[in-house]
């Protein structure tokens, strides 16, 4: 079992956030509303970080990472 976590946007993500997600999270932080927070969860063993505004950074089954809705 993997537990999620929560942290403030614009701060360093906690160690439990996979390295693969960190660059995309940093990019999304640039546009994050003040006072926003990220929530890390796991879906089928893959990391999903969601900002309060609905932006998600998702690890896909092939290991690649996408951001939505801010990235195609």
C-alpha positions as MATLAB code, in Angstrom:
seq = 'XXXXXXXXXXXXXXXXXXXXXXXXXXXXXXXXXXXXXXXXXXXXXXXXXXXXXXXXXXXXXXXXXXXXXXXX';
ca = [
       0.000    0.000    0.000;
       1.233    3.488   -0.830;
      -0.035    6.492    1.078;
      -0.538    9.875   -0.481;
       0.501   13.216    0.894;
      -0.323   16.916    0.617;
       1.948   19.950    0.328;
       1.785   23.650   -0.540;
       2.287   24.695   -4.155;
       5.578   26.456   -4.734;
       7.396   24.495   -2.040;
       9.696   21.502   -2.402;
       7.610   18.335   -2.777;
       8.044   15.779    0.010;
      10.390   12.822   -0.554;
       7.441   10.507   -1.285;
       6.755   12.356   -4.571;
       8.460   10.374   -7.359;
      11.357   12.091   -9.098;
       9.640   11.564  -12.464;
       6.862   13.997  -11.475;
       8.982   16.777  -10.001;
       9.787   18.750  -13.185;
       6.154   18.803  -14.318;
       5.031   19.824  -10.826;
       7.552   22.680  -10.832;
       6.212   23.869  -14.199;
       2.632   23.844  -12.936;
       3.669   25.634   -9.733;
       4.575   28.695  -11.821;
       0.866   29.245  -12.586;
      -0.603   27.918   -9.335;
      -2.997   30.243   -7.525;
      -1.722   31.595   -4.197;
      -2.519   29.291   -1.306;
      -2.897   26.213   -3.522;
      -1.941   22.737   -2.415;
      -0.963   19.531   -4.173;
      -2.354   16.127   -3.265;
      -0.397   12.986   -4.194;
      -2.404    9.804   -4.687;
      -1.749    6.485   -6.373;
      -3.870    4.937   -9.112;
      -3.058    1.370  -10.075;
       0.418    1.836   -8.615;
       1.132    5.046  -10.542;
       1.555    8.466   -9.011;
      -0.997   11.233   -9.586;
      -0.402   14.737   -8.211;
      -3.402   17.063   -8.306;
      -3.425   20.769   -7.605;
      -6.495   22.294   -5.926;
      -7.284   24.036   -9.227;
      -7.684   20.678  -10.970;
      -4.321   20.553  -12.737;
      -2.943   17.016  -12.652;
       0.514   15.584  -13.168;
       0.122   11.914  -14.022;
       2.538    9.040  -14.429;
       1.398    6.889  -17.371;
       1.752    3.095  -17.598;
       4.820    3.468  -19.853;
       6.545    5.643  -17.217;
       6.106    8.925  -19.068;
       4.568   11.908  -17.286;
       1.907   14.281  -18.584;
       0.251   17.343  -17.176;
      -3.393   18.022  -17.732;
      -5.231   20.193  -18.561;
      -2.321   22.634  -18.982;
      -0.360   20.402  -21.374;
      -1.562   18.560  -24.501;
];
